[in-house]
Amino acid sequence: MSTLAILISLFLLMYLAYRGVSVLILAPVLAALAVLLSGDISLMLPIYTETFMGALGNYLLNFFPIFLLGAIFGQLIADSGAASSIATWFTKVLGPKHAILTVVLACGALTYGGVSLFVVAFAIFPIAKVMFYQANIPKRLIPGAIALGAFTFTMTALPGTPAIQNAIPIPYYGTNVFAAPGLGIIAA
């Protein structure tokens, strides 16, 4: 019954989101519906309060400073004009017709420099929009270029990246951000 409840909630989520209902409202409501339809509500509350909330509290305690400092640094990069300067420099070097490559490299430089990938996406989008317009490239390709530059090679593979994904395993494996540099370079 619980699998059917999940499938019903997922189908409703897709259908209603397609119809224009906000996912921010739909997701928690339909998750609660899936729990109610599964029929095992008495087991869910202790799992939520004891297991999930305890693990979430430990996660926030350990990693909130990294998220906070990354967001502040990213906002500083955006407000100071450094993100725009990086994109402009790449445009000068590569030319205006290489807007996609410029966005990928600018996002990669920012994320490798320590800016959170989510902050990079919001900082680069207005710049990318202008560059894509000047190069006569469709705007629909901007998210892919940002994702390629910010969410891939610099986020996880390159050695020394200060990304949260690279910092979380450090205490568990007893390594540092430069662990496995050869594999990281090959993967990037």
C-alpha positions in Angstrom: 0.0 0.0 0.0 2.9 2.4 0.8 4.3 2.1 -2.8 0.9 2.8 -4.2 0.6 5.9 -2.0 4.0 7.2 -3.2 3.0 6.6 -6.8 -0.3 8.4 -6.4 1.4 11.4 -4.7 4.1 11.5 -7.4 1.5 11.4 -10.2 -0.5 14.2 -8.5 2.7 16.2 -8.1 3.6 15.9 -11.7 0.0 16.6 -12.9 -0.6 19.6 -10.7 2.9 21.1 -11.3 2.3 20.8 -15.0 -1.0 22.6 -14.5 0.8 25.5 -12.8 0.4 24.9 -9.1 3.5 25.9 -7.2 5.8 23.0 -6.3 6.7 24.8 -3.0 3.1 24.2 -1.9 2.5 20.9 -3.6 5.6 19.0 -2.3 4.9 19.1 1.4 1.2 18.6 1.0 1.6 15.6 -1.3 4.3 14.1 0.9 1.9 14.3 3.9 -0.7 12.7 1.6 1.7 9.8 0.8 2.2 9.2 4.5 -1.5 9.3 5.3 -2.3 6.9 2.4 0.3 4.5 3.5 -1.7 3.9 6.7 1.3 3.6 9.0 1.2 7.0 10.6 2.0 5.8 14.1 5.4 4.6 12.9 6.2 7.8 11.0 6.1 10.3 13.8 8.9 8.7 15.9 11.1 8.3 12.9 10.6 11.9 12.0 11.2 13.3 15.5 13.9 11.0 16.8 15.9 9.9 13.7 15.4 12.6 11.1 15.4 15.7 13.3 18.5 14.4 15.3 20.5 13.8 12.1 19.4 17.1 10.6 20.4 19.0 13.8 23.9 17.4 13.6 24.2 18.2 9.9 23.3 21.8 10.5 25.6 22.1 13.5 28.6 20.7 11.5 28.1 22.4 8.1 26.0 25.6 8.5 29.1 27.8 8.9 30.4 26.5 5.5 27.0 27.3 3.8 26.8 30.7 5.5 30.3 31.7 4.6 29.9 30.5 1.1 26.7 32.4 0.6 28.3 35.6 2.0 31.3 35.2 -0.2 29.1 34.6 -3.2 27.1 37.7 -2.5 30.3 39.7 -2.1 31.5 38.4 -5.4 28.2 39.3 -7.1 27.9 42.8 -5.4 31.5 43.7 -6.0 31.3 43.0 -9.7 33.9 40.2 -9.6 31.6 37.7 -11.3 31.0 40.2 -14.1 34.7 40.9 -14.4 35.5 37.2 -14.7 32.8 36.7 -17.4 34.0 39.8 -19.3 37.6 38.6 -19.2 36.6 35.2 -20.6 34.6 37.0 -23.3 37.6 39.1 -24.3 39.9 36.0 -24.4 37.5 33.7 -26.2 35.4 36.2 -28.2 31.7 37.0 -28.0 30.6 34.1 -30.3 31.9 31.6 -27.6 29.3 32.6 -25.0 28.5 29.1 -24.0 32.2 28.2 -23.3 32.6 31.6 -21.6 29.7 30.8 -19.2 31.1 27.3 -18.5 34.6 28.6 -17.7 33.4 31.5 -15.6 31.1 29.3 -13.6 34.0 26.8 -13.2 36.4 29.5 -12.0 33.9 30.8 -9.5 33.0 27.4 -8.0 36.7 26.4 -7.9 37.3 29.6 -6.1 34.9 28.7 -3.3 31.6 30.3 -4.3 28.6 28.0 -3.7 27.3 26.6 -7.0 23.8 27.9 -6.2 25.1 31.4 -5.7 27.1 31.1 -8.9 24.0 30.2 -10.9 22.2 33.3 -9.7 25.3 35.5 -10.1 26.1 34.4 -13.6 22.6 34.2 -15.1 22.2 38.0 -15.8 25.6 38.1 -17.4 25.0 35.0 -19.4 21.6 36.4 -20.6 23.4 39.5 -22.1 26.2 37.4 -23.6 23.8 34.9 -25.2 21.8 37.8 -26.7 24.9 39.4 -28.2 26.0 36.1 -29.6 22.5 35.3 -30.9 22.3 32.0 -28.9 18.9 30.9 -27.5 18.3 31.7 -23.8 17.1 28.2 -23.2 20.8 27.0 -23.3 21.8 29.1 -20.4 20.8 26.6 -17.6 22.8 23.9 -19.3 25.9 26.0 -19.7 25.7 27.1 -16.0 25.2 23.5 -14.9 28.1 22.3 -16.9 30.4 24.9 -15.4 29.2 25.0 -11.8 27.7 21.6 -11.1 30.3 19.2 -12.6 34.1 19.2 -12.7 34.8 21.9 -10.2 32.2 20.9 -7.7 33.5 17.4 -7.0 36.5 16.4 -9.1 39.3 18.9 -9.1 41.6 18.7 -6.2 41.5 21.5 -3.6 38.0 22.6 -4.4 36.4 24.1 -1.3 32.9 23.0 -2.2 30.7 21.5 0.5 30.6 18.2 -1.3 34.4 18.0 -1.0 34.5 19.2 2.6 31.8 16.9 4.1 33.7 13.6 3.8 37.0 15.0 5.3 36.3 14.1 8.9 34.9 10.7 8.0 37.8 9.6 5.8 40.6 11.6 7.6 41.7 13.3 4.3 41.9 16.8 3.1 40.5 18.7 0.1 43.5 17.6 -2.0 42.8 13.8 -1.6 43.3 11.7 -4.7 44.6 14.5 -7.0 45.4 12.2 -9.9 41.9 10.7 -10.0 40.3 14.1 -9.5 42.1 15.6 -12.5 41.3 12.5 -14.7 37.6 12.8 -13.6 37.5 16.5 -14.3 
